[in-house]
Amino acid sequence: NMSADIEALADRLAGIRSWAYIAHRADWLADPAKWAGRTREVESRLSAVHCPICKATRFGIDRRTMQSDGEWKGMCMGCRYSFPIHTDMEFYQRTQPDIPYVLKTIPCPACRSAGVTLDFRIVLSVREAFYFVTCRACGHAFPEKSSLESSE
């Protein structure tokens, strides 16, 4: 149906124009520099995992989906597969009582010390999620495949 495709494209373009306008209005964001830096950090760390569909390691964040509650959408740049990114780790740790205990047992691949802080997490598929953590001892940042996802 060609008309549906044109309508969908027109809707997408309208959304892109709206968000482009909002993104250039620094006075509409609480701390635009902080959010830009946080976004770049998350995008750069995502390259440590592989897309479950095409196995690429290039990801981006769909800035149109960034919510103030820390729920974002990541997207594979190879096949456009999208997945949730959860950045509000305080809330997550309060609602998942086992997580603080699990974080104490995760070993750092750089210094072998156990104990990490949780920076953000992604859910690539029903069976595959990753915690992006930082070692408390040496500050090394790395991804850790979640062993709890089947029970969450």
Disulfide bonds with the S-S distance in Angstrom:
none
